[in-house]
Amino acid sequence: MKQLIQRVNAPTPKFFKKLRTIGLALAAVATTIAAAPVALPAVIIKVAGYIAVASGVLSAVSQTAVEGE
């Protein structure tokens, strides 16, 4: 557990910072679509759910990437 905390707090490479930002933006878009107050086709809501999960994983993995030694 201590290694994970150190890894999350370590500097993140530039490429993975961009991926993390993209993942967070996709999560925001997917959440907005899933919570839309208008009726949308079920396929769109299902795809938004998949995008939300994938973007969450992308952001989490990107956050734990560290610079090589």
PDB file of N, CA, C and O in Angstrom:
ATOM      1  N   MET A   1       0.823  -1.194   0.000  1.00  0.00           N
ATOM      2  CA  MET A   1       0.000   0.000   0.000  1.00  0.00           C
ATOM      3  C   MET A   1       0.862   1.252   0.000  1.00  0.00           C
ATOM      4  O   MET A   1       0.552   2.238  -0.668  1.00  0.00           O
ATOM      5  N   LYS A   2       1.951   1.196   0.761  1.00  0.00           N
ATOM      6  CA  LYS A   2       2.839   2.344   0.836  1.00  0.00           C
ATOM      7  C   LYS A   2       3.458   2.645  -0.527  1.00  0.00           C
ATOM      8  O   LYS A   2       3.634   3.807  -0.890  1.00  0.00           O
ATOM      9  N   GLN A   3       3.790   1.583  -1.287  1.00  0.00           N
ATOM     10  CA  GLN A   3       4.363   1.776  -2.615  1.00  0.00           C
ATOM     11  C   GLN A   3       3.362   2.441  -3.557  1.00  0.00           C
ATOM     12  O   GLN A   3       3.746   3.271  -4.382  1.00  0.00           O
ATOM     13  N   LEU A   4       2.105   2.091  -3.444  1.00  0.00           N
ATOM     14  CA  LEU A   4       1.079   2.691  -4.288  1.00  0.00           C
ATOM     15  C   LEU A   4       0.947   4.174  -3.993  1.00  0.00           C
ATOM     16  O   LEU A   4       0.837   4.979  -4.919  1.00  0.00           O
ATOM     17  N   ILE A   5       0.956   4.546  -2.738  1.00  0.00           N
ATOM     18  CA  ILE A   5       0.852   5.957  -2.365  1.00  0.00           C
ATOM     19  C   ILE A   5       2.060   6.730  -2.874  1.00  0.00           C
ATOM     20  O   ILE A   5       1.920   7.846  -3.374  1.00  0.00           O
ATOM     21  N   GLN A   6       3.245   6.139  -2.749  1.00  0.00           N
ATOM     22  CA  GLN A   6       4.446   6.788  -3.261  1.00  0.00           C
ATOM     23  C   GLN A   6       4.383   6.936  -4.779  1.00  0.00           C
ATOM     24  O   GLN A   6       4.808   7.949  -5.335  1.00  0.00           O
ATOM     25  N   ARG A   7       3.856   5.925  -5.429  1.00  0.00           N
ATOM     26  CA  ARG A   7       3.750   5.944  -6.891  1.00  0.00           C
ATOM     27  C   ARG A   7       2.779   7.021  -7.357  1.00  0.00           C
ATOM     28  O   ARG A   7       3.051   7.721  -8.332  1.00  0.00           O
ATOM     29  N   VAL A   8       1.656   7.158  -6.674  1.00  0.00           N
ATOM     30  CA  VAL A   8       0.672   8.167  -7.051  1.00  0.00           C
ATOM     31  C   VAL A   8       1.227   9.573  -6.805  1.00  0.00           C
ATOM     32  O   VAL A   8       0.936  10.497  -7.564  1.00  0.00           O
ATOM     33  N   ASN A   9       2.017   9.732  -5.758  1.00  0.00           N
ATOM     34  CA  ASN A   9       2.579  11.040  -5.432  1.00  0.00           C
ATOM     35  C   ASN A   9       3.829  11.377  -6.234  1.00  0.00           C
ATOM     36  O   ASN A   9       4.266  12.528  -6.222  1.00  0.00           O
ATOM     37  N   ALA A  10       4.419  10.403  -6.936  1.00  0.00           N
ATOM     38  CA  ALA A  10       5.626  10.634  -7.736  1.00  0.00           C
ATOM     39  C   ALA A  10       5.272  11.449  -8.983  1.00  0.00           C
ATOM     40  O   ALA A  10       4.116  11.474  -9.406  1.00  0.00           O
ATOM     41  N   PRO A  11       6.271  12.114  -9.566  1.00  0.00           N
ATOM     42  CA  PRO A  11       6.010  12.892 -10.792  1.00  0.00           C
ATOM     43  C   PRO A  11       5.507  11.995 -11.931  1.00  0.00           C
ATOM     44  O   PRO A  11       6.025  10.902 -12.158  1.00  0.00           O
ATOM     45  N   THR A  12       4.502  12.479 -12.626  1.00  0.00           N
ATOM     46  CA  THR A  12       3.914  11.742 -13.748  1.00  0.00           C
ATOM     47  C   THR A  12       4.536  12.242 -15.050  1.00  0.00           C
ATOM     48  O   THR A  12       4.665  13.453 -15.233  1.00  0.00           O
ATOM     49  N   PRO A  13       4.926  11.348 -15.960  1.00  0.00           N
ATOM     50  CA  PRO A  13       5.475  11.788 -17.249  1.00  0.00           C
ATOM     51  C   PRO A  13       4.459  12.624 -18.035  1.00  0.00           C
ATOM     52  O   PRO A  13       3.248  12.484 -17.868  1.00  0.00           O
ATOM     53  N   LYS A  14       4.986  13.487 -18.889  1.00  0.00           N
ATOM     54  CA  LYS A  14       4.154  14.423 -19.655  1.00  0.00           C
ATOM     55  C   LYS A  14       3.084  13.701 -20.488  1.00  0.00           C
ATOM     56  O   LYS A  14       1.930  14.127 -20.525  1.00  0.00           O
ATOM     57  N   PHE A  15       3.474  12.610 -21.152  1.00  0.00           N
ATOM     58  CA  PHE A  15       2.531  11.859 -21.995  1.00  0.00           C
ATOM     59  C   PHE A  15       1.351  11.351 -21.174  1.00  0.00           C
ATOM     60  O   PHE A  15       0.202  11.440 -21.607  1.00  0.00           O
ATOM     61  N   PHE A  16       1.638  10.819 -19.985  1.00  0.00           N
ATOM     62  CA  PHE A  16       0.570  10.269 -19.163  1.00  0.00           C
ATOM     63  C   PHE A  16      -0.288  11.360 -18.529  1.00  0.00           C
ATOM     64  O   PHE A  16      -1.450  11.115 -18.205  1.00  0.00           O
ATOM     65  N   LYS A  17       0.260  12.550 -18.348  1.00  0.00           N
ATOM     66  CA  LYS A  17      -0.552  13.675 -17.886  1.00  0.00           C
ATOM     67  C   LYS A  17      -1.600  14.024 -18.933  1.00  0.00           C
ATOM     68  O   LYS A  17      -2.752  14.309 -18.604  1.00  0.00           O
ATOM     69  N   LYS A  18      -1.186  13.998 -20.207  1.00  0.00           N
ATOM     70  CA  LYS A  18      -2.133  14.272 -21.293  1.00  0.00           C
ATOM     71  C   LYS A  18      -3.206  13.191 -21.352  1.00  0.00           C
ATOM     72  O   LYS A  18      -4.389  13.492 -21.512  1.00  0.00           O
ATOM     73  N   LEU A  19      -2.789  11.923 -21.222  1.00  0.00           N
ATOM     74  CA  LEU A  19      -3.769  10.831 -21.236  1.00  0.00           C
ATOM     75  C   LEU A  19      -4.749  10.956 -20.073  1.00  0.00           C
ATOM     76  O   LEU A  19      -5.945  10.714 -20.238  1.00  0.00           O
ATOM     77  N   ARG A  20      -4.249  11.332 -18.906  1.00  0.00           N
ATOM     78  CA  ARG A  20      -5.114  11.494 -17.730  1.00  0.00           C
ATOM     79  C   ARG A  20      -6.144  12.590 -17.981  1.00  0.00           C
ATOM     80  O   ARG A  20      -7.319  12.436 -17.646  1.00  0.00           O
ATOM     81  N   THR A  21      -5.696  13.698 -18.571  1.00  0.00           N
ATOM     82  CA  THR A  21      -6.608  14.803 -18.872  1.00  0.00           C
ATOM     83  C   THR A  21      -7.665  14.382 -19.884  1.00  0.00           C
ATOM     84  O   THR A  21      -8.839  14.720 -19.735  1.00  0.00           O
ATOM     85  N   ILE A  22      -7.258  13.650 -20.905  1.00  0.00           N
ATOM     86  CA  ILE A  22      -8.209  13.152 -21.905  1.00  0.00           C
ATOM     87  C   ILE A  22      -9.218  12.209 -21.244  1.00  0.00           C
ATOM     88  O   ILE A  22     -10.415  12.276 -21.522  1.00  0.00           O
ATOM     89  N   GLY A  23      -8.726  11.337 -20.370  1.00  0.00           N
ATOM     90  CA  GLY A  23      -9.615  10.413 -19.664  1.00  0.00           C
ATOM     91  C   GLY A  23     -10.634  11.141 -18.804  1.00  0.00           C
ATOM     92  O   GLY A  23     -11.807  10.766 -18.773  1.00  0.00           O
ATOM     93  N   LEU A  24     -10.192  12.180 -18.105  1.00  0.00           N
ATOM     94  CA  LEU A  24     -11.120  12.945 -17.267  1.00  0.00           C
ATOM     95  C   LEU A  24     -12.154  13.685 -18.110  1.00  0.00           C
ATOM     96  O   LEU A  24     -13.322  13.774 -17.732  1.00  0.00           O
ATOM     97  N   ALA A  25     -11.722  14.215 -19.253  1.00  0.00           N
ATOM     98  CA  ALA A  25     -12.660  14.903 -20.143  1.00  0.00           C
ATOM     99  C   ALA A  25     -13.691  13.926 -20.715  1.00  0.00           C
ATOM    100  O   ALA A  25     -14.878  14.245 -20.785  1.00  0.00           O
ATOM    101  N   LEU A  26     -13.238  12.742 -21.122  1.00  0.00           N
ATOM    102  CA  LEU A  26     -14.176  11.731 -21.629  1.00  0.00           C
ATOM    103  C   LEU A  26     -15.159  11.297 -20.552  1.00  0.00           C
ATOM    104  O   LEU A  26     -16.335  11.068 -20.833  1.00  0.00           O
ATOM    105  N   ALA A  27     -14.678  11.183 -19.325  1.00  0.00           N
ATOM    106  CA  ALA A  27     -15.567  10.805 -18.221  1.00  0.00           C
ATOM    107  C   ALA A  27     -16.640  11.870 -18.010  1.00  0.00           C
ATOM    108  O   ALA A  27     -17.800  11.546 -17.756  1.00  0.00           O
ATOM    109  N   ALA A  28     -16.254  13.128 -18.115  1.00  0.00           N
ATOM    110  CA  ALA A  28     -17.226  14.215 -17.950  1.00  0.00           C
ATOM    111  C   ALA A  28     -18.280  14.190 -19.055  1.00  0.00           C
ATOM    112  O   ALA A  28     -19.469  14.371 -18.793  1.00  0.00           O
ATOM    113  N   VAL A  29     -17.837  13.966 -20.287  1.00  0.00           N
ATOM    114  CA  VAL A  29     -18.776  13.909 -21.415  1.00  0.00           C
ATOM    115  C   VAL A  29     -19.717  12.719 -21.260  1.00  0.00           C
ATOM    116  O   VAL A  29     -20.926  12.850 -21.452  1.00  0.00           O
ATOM    117  N   ALA A  30     -19.167  11.564 -20.915  1.00  0.00           N
ATOM    118  CA  ALA A  30     -19.993  10.366 -20.763  1.00  0.00           C
ATOM    119  C   ALA A  30     -21.006  10.523 -19.634  1.00  0.00           C
ATOM    120  O   ALA A  30     -22.152  10.091 -19.758  1.00  0.00           O
ATOM    121  N   THR A  31     -20.587  11.135 -18.544  1.00  0.00           N
ATOM    122  CA  THR A  31     -21.509  11.355 -17.428  1.00  0.00           C
ATOM    123  C   THR A  31     -22.621  12.314 -17.824  1.00  0.00           C
ATOM    124  O   THR A  31     -23.780  12.120 -17.457  1.00  0.00           O
ATOM    125  N   THR A  32     -22.266  13.341 -18.569  1.00  0.00           N
ATOM    126  CA  THR A  32     -23.270  14.301 -19.026  1.00  0.00           C
ATOM    127  C   THR A  32     -24.294  13.628 -19.933  1.00  0.00           C
ATOM    128  O   THR A  32     -25.494  13.877 -19.816  1.00  0.00           O
ATOM    129  N   ILE A  33     -23.823  12.784 -20.827  1.00  0.00           N
ATOM    130  CA  ILE A  33     -24.740  12.079 -21.735  1.00  0.00           C
ATOM    131  C   ILE A  33     -25.629  11.116 -20.949  1.00  0.00           C
ATOM    132  O   ILE A  33     -26.833  11.038 -21.193  1.00  0.00           O
ATOM    133  N   ALA A  34     -25.035  10.388 -20.010  1.00  0.00           N
ATOM    134  CA  ALA A  34     -25.814   9.404 -19.249  1.00  0.00           C
ATOM    135  C   ALA A  34     -26.858  10.077 -18.358  1.00  0.00           C
ATOM    136  O   ALA A  34     -27.917   9.504 -18.101  1.00  0.00           O
ATOM    137  N   ALA A  35     -26.566  11.278 -17.891  1.00  0.00           N
ATOM    138  CA  ALA A  35     -27.490  11.971 -16.986  1.00  0.00           C
ATOM    139  C   ALA A  35     -28.334  13.023 -17.702  1.00  0.00           C
ATOM    140  O   ALA A  35     -28.955  13.861 -17.048  1.00  0.00           O
ATOM    141  N   ALA A  36     -28.365  12.992 -19.010  1.00  0.00           N
ATOM    142  CA  ALA A  36     -29.109  13.987 -19.780  1.00  0.00           C
ATOM    143  C   ALA A  36     -30.597  13.943 -19.428  1.00  0.00           C
ATOM    144  O   ALA A  36     -31.177  12.866 -19.296  1.00  0.00           O
ATOM    145  N   PRO A  37     -31.203  15.111 -19.279  1.00  0.00           N
ATOM    146  CA  PRO A  37     -32.623  15.147 -18.910  1.00  0.00           C
ATOM    147  C   PRO A  37     -33.567  14.830 -20.072  1.00  0.00           C
ATOM    148  O   PRO A  37     -34.779  14.749 -19.877  1.00  0.00           O
ATOM    149  N   VAL A  38     -33.029  14.652 -21.266  1.00  0.00           N
ATOM    150  CA  VAL A  38     -33.861  14.311 -22.417  1.00  0.00           C
ATOM    151  C   VAL A  38     -33.760  12.814 -22.685  1.00  0.00           C
ATOM    152  O   VAL A  38     -32.802  12.159 -22.273  1.00  0.00           O
ATOM    153  N   ALA A  39     -34.739  12.298 -23.364  1.00  0.00           N
ATOM    154  CA  ALA A  39     -34.737  10.869 -23.687  1.00  0.00           C
ATOM    155  C   ALA A  39     -33.772  10.607 -24.842  1.00  0.00           C
ATOM    156  O   ALA A  39     -33.902  11.177 -25.926  1.00  0.00           O
ATOM    157  N   LEU A  40     -32.816   9.742 -24.583  1.00  0.00           N
ATOM    158  CA  LEU A  40     -31.847   9.350 -25.611  1.00  0.00           C
ATOM    159  C   LEU A  40     -32.004   7.866 -25.887  1.00  0.00           C
ATOM    160  O   LEU A  40     -32.473   7.119 -25.028  1.00  0.00           O
ATOM    161  N   PRO A  41     -31.616   7.435 -27.077  1.00  0.00           N
ATOM    162  CA  PRO A  41     -31.687   5.997 -27.371  1.00  0.00           C
ATOM    163  C   PRO A  41     -30.831   5.193 -26.383  1.00  0.00           C
ATOM    164  O   PRO A  41     -29.806   5.665 -25.891  1.00  0.00           O
ATOM    165  N   ALA A  42     -31.277   3.988 -26.117  1.00  0.00           N
ATOM    166  CA  ALA A  42     -30.594   3.135 -25.141  1.00  0.00           C
ATOM    167  C   ALA A  42     -29.157   2.840 -25.550  1.00  0.00           C
ATOM    168  O   ALA A  42     -28.285   2.698 -24.692  1.00  0.00           O
ATOM    169  N   VAL A  43     -28.907   2.750 -26.837  1.00  0.00           N
ATOM    170  CA  VAL A  43     -27.558   2.454 -27.317  1.00  0.00           C
ATOM    171  C   VAL A  43     -26.596   3.578 -26.921  1.00  0.00           C
ATOM    172  O   VAL A  43     -25.466   3.312 -26.509  1.00  0.00           O
ATOM    173  N   ILE A  44     -27.033   4.806 -27.043  1.00  0.00           N
ATOM    174  CA  ILE A  44     -26.182   5.946 -26.697  1.00  0.00           C
ATOM    175  C   ILE A  44     -25.875   5.944 -25.204  1.00  0.00           C
ATOM    176  O   ILE A  44     -24.742   6.214 -24.805  1.00  0.00           O
ATOM    177  N   ILE A  45     -26.855   5.648 -24.391  1.00  0.00           N
ATOM    178  CA  ILE A  45     -26.640   5.610 -22.935  1.00  0.00           C
ATOM    179  C   ILE A  45     -25.692   4.458 -22.580  1.00  0.00           C
ATOM    180  O   ILE A  45     -24.833   4.604 -21.711  1.00  0.00           O
ATOM    181  N   LYS A  46     -25.850   3.333 -23.243  1.00  0.00           N
ATOM    182  CA  LYS A  46     -24.978   2.183 -22.978  1.00  0.00           C
ATOM    183  C   LYS A  46     -23.534   2.493 -23.369  1.00  0.00           C
ATOM    184  O   LYS A  46     -22.607   2.174 -22.625  1.00  0.00           O
ATOM    185  N   VAL A  47     -23.343   3.110 -24.529  1.00  0.00           N
ATOM    186  CA  VAL A  47     -22.005   3.491 -24.979  1.00  0.00           C
ATOM    187  C   VAL A  47     -21.397   4.516 -24.025  1.00  0.00           C
ATOM    188  O   VAL A  47     -20.204   4.449 -23.729  1.00  0.00           O
ATOM    189  N   ALA A  48     -22.190   5.449 -23.546  1.00  0.00           N
ATOM    190  CA  ALA A  48     -21.697   6.446 -22.586  1.00  0.00           C
ATOM    191  C   ALA A  48     -21.225   5.769 -21.306  1.00  0.00           C
ATOM    192  O   ALA A  48     -20.236   6.194 -20.709  1.00  0.00           O
ATOM    193  N   GLY A  49     -21.914   4.732 -20.887  1.00  0.00           N
ATOM    194  CA  GLY A  49     -21.488   3.985 -19.706  1.00  0.00           C
ATOM    195  C   GLY A  49     -20.155   3.293 -19.925  1.00  0.00           C
ATOM    196  O   GLY A  49     -19.294   3.299 -19.044  1.00  0.00           O
ATOM    197  N   TYR A  50     -19.982   2.695 -21.098  1.00  0.00           N
ATOM    198  CA  TYR A  50     -18.706   2.045 -21.421  1.00  0.00           C
ATOM    199  C   TYR A  50     -17.573   3.068 -21.481  1.00  0.00           C
ATOM    200  O   TYR A  50     -16.471   2.806 -20.998  1.00  0.00           O
ATOM    201  N   ILE A  51     -17.841   4.219 -22.066  1.00  0.00           N
ATOM    202  CA  ILE A  51     -16.826   5.270 -22.151  1.00  0.00           C
ATOM    203  C   ILE A  51     -16.458   5.768 -20.756  1.00  0.00           C
ATOM    204  O   ILE A  51     -15.289   6.033 -20.479  1.00  0.00           O
ATOM    205  N   ALA A  52     -17.443   5.894 -19.885  1.00  0.00           N
ATOM    206  CA  ALA A  52     -17.170   6.345 -18.518  1.00  0.00           C
ATOM    207  C   ALA A  52     -16.249   5.371 -17.792  1.00  0.00           C
ATOM    208  O   ALA A  52     -15.312   5.789 -17.111  1.00  0.00           O
ATOM    209  N   VAL A  53     -16.511   4.091 -17.936  1.00  0.00           N
ATOM    210  CA  VAL A  53     -15.657   3.088 -17.277  1.00  0.00           C
ATOM    211  C   VAL A  53     -14.250   3.097 -17.878  1.00  0.00           C
ATOM    212  O   VAL A  53     -13.259   3.090 -17.148  1.00  0.00           O
ATOM    213  N   ALA A  54     -14.168   3.112 -19.190  1.00  0.00           N
ATOM    214  CA  ALA A  54     -12.857   3.094 -19.856  1.00  0.00           C
ATOM    215  C   ALA A  54     -12.044   4.342 -19.519  1.00  0.00           C
ATOM    216  O   ALA A  54     -10.835   4.255 -19.303  1.00  0.00           O
ATOM    217  N   SER A  55     -12.694   5.487 -19.475  1.00  0.00           N
ATOM    218  CA  SER A  55     -11.970   6.714 -19.163  1.00  0.00           C
ATOM    219  C   SER A  55     -11.526   6.738 -17.703  1.00  0.00           C
ATOM    220  O   SER A  55     -10.476   7.299 -17.389  1.00  0.00           O
ATOM    221  N   GLY A  56     -12.296   6.148 -16.823  1.00  0.00           N
ATOM    222  CA  GLY A  56     -11.882   6.043 -15.426  1.00  0.00           C
ATOM    223  C   GLY A  56     -10.650   5.178 -15.273  1.00  0.00           C
ATOM    224  O   GLY A  56      -9.735   5.513 -14.521  1.00  0.00           O
ATOM    225  N   VAL A  57     -10.627   4.064 -15.987  1.00  0.00           N
ATOM    226  CA  VAL A  57      -9.454   3.188 -15.956  1.00  0.00           C
ATOM    227  C   VAL A  57      -8.248   3.901 -16.570  1.00  0.00           C
ATOM    228  O   VAL A  57      -7.144   3.829 -16.030  1.00  0.00           O
ATOM    229  N   LEU A  58      -8.455   4.585 -17.689  1.00  0.00           N
ATOM    230  CA  LEU A  58      -7.380   5.328 -18.335  1.00  0.00           C
ATOM    231  C   LEU A  58      -6.786   6.369 -17.393  1.00  0.00           C
ATOM    232  O   LEU A  58      -5.565   6.490 -17.298  1.00  0.00           O
ATOM    233  N   SER A  59      -7.617   7.105 -16.712  1.00  0.00           N
ATOM    234  CA  SER A  59      -7.139   8.127 -15.774  1.00  0.00           C
ATOM    235  C   SER A  59      -6.387   7.512 -14.602  1.00  0.00           C
ATOM    236  O   SER A  59      -5.346   8.024 -14.190  1.00  0.00           O
ATOM    237  N   ALA A  60      -6.903   6.434 -14.074  1.00  0.00           N
ATOM    238  CA  ALA A  60      -6.246   5.785 -12.917  1.00  0.00           C
ATOM    239  C   ALA A  60      -4.894   5.206 -13.301  1.00  0.00           C
ATOM    240  O   ALA A  60      -3.922   5.368 -12.564  1.00  0.00           O
ATOM    241  N   VAL A  61      -4.820   4.540 -14.434  1.00  0.00           N
ATOM    242  CA  VAL A  61      -3.547   3.967 -14.872  1.00  0.00           C
ATOM    243  C   VAL A  61      -2.548   5.066 -15.190  1.00  0.00           C
ATOM    244  O   VAL A  61      -1.365   4.942 -14.870  1.00  0.00           O
ATOM    245  N   SER A  62      -3.007   6.132 -15.809  1.00  0.00           N
ATOM    246  CA  SER A  62      -2.123   7.237 -16.143  1.00  0.00           C
ATOM    247  C   SER A  62      -1.570   7.910 -14.892  1.00  0.00           C
ATOM    248  O   SER A  62      -0.424   8.362 -14.884  1.00  0.00           O
ATOM    249  N   GLN A  63      -2.365   7.978 -13.851  1.00  0.00           N
ATOM    250  CA  GLN A  63      -1.919   8.612 -12.617  1.00  0.00           C
ATOM    251  C   GLN A  63      -0.812   7.801 -11.939  1.00  0.00           C
ATOM    252  O   GLN A  63       0.043   8.381 -11.270  1.00  0.00           O
ATOM    253  N   THR A  64      -0.809   6.498 -12.093  1.00  0.00           N
ATOM    254  CA  THR A  64       0.190   5.677 -11.420  1.00  0.00           C
ATOM    255  C   THR A  64       1.454   5.466 -12.245  1.00  0.00           C
ATOM    256  O   THR A  64       2.385   4.813 -11.775  1.00  0.00           O
ATOM    257  N   ALA A  65       1.513   6.000 -13.460  1.00  0.00           N
ATOM    258  CA  ALA A  65       2.733   5.906 -14.268  1.00  0.00           C
ATOM    259  C   ALA A  65       3.788   6.836 -13.678  1.00  0.00           C
ATOM    260  O   ALA A  65       3.474   7.958 -13.281  1.00  0.00           O
ATOM    261  N   VAL A  66       5.032   6.377 -13.620  1.00  0.00           N
ATOM    262  CA  VAL A  66       6.124   7.199 -13.068  1.00  0.00           C
ATOM    263  C   VAL A  66       7.281   7.253 -14.051  1.00  0.00           C
ATOM    264  O   VAL A  66       7.403   6.414 -14.943  1.00  0.00           O
ATOM    265  N   GLU A  67       8.124   8.255 -13.869  1.00  0.00           N
ATOM    266  CA  GLU A  67       9.327   8.404 -14.687  1.00  0.00           C
ATOM    267  C   GLU A  67      10.265   7.243 -14.435  1.00  0.00           C
ATOM    268  O   GLU A  67      10.367   6.760 -13.307  1.00  0.00           O
ATOM    269  N   GLY A  68      10.953   6.786 -15.475  1.00  0.00           N
ATOM    270  CA  GLY A  68      11.946   5.726 -15.334  1.00  0.00           C
ATOM    271  C   GLY A  68      13.163   6.215 -14.564  1.00  0.00           C
ATOM    272  O   GLY A  68      13.435   7.414 -14.511  1.00  0.00           O
ATOM    273  N   GLU A  69      13.886   5.288 -13.972  1.00  0.00           N
ATOM    274  CA  GLU A  69      15.044   5.684 -13.173  1.00  0.00           C
ATOM    275  C   GLU A  69      16.320   5.634 -13.972  1.00  0.00           C
ATOM    276  O   GLU A  69      17.390   5.938 -13.447  1.00  0.00           O
TER     277      GLU A  69
END
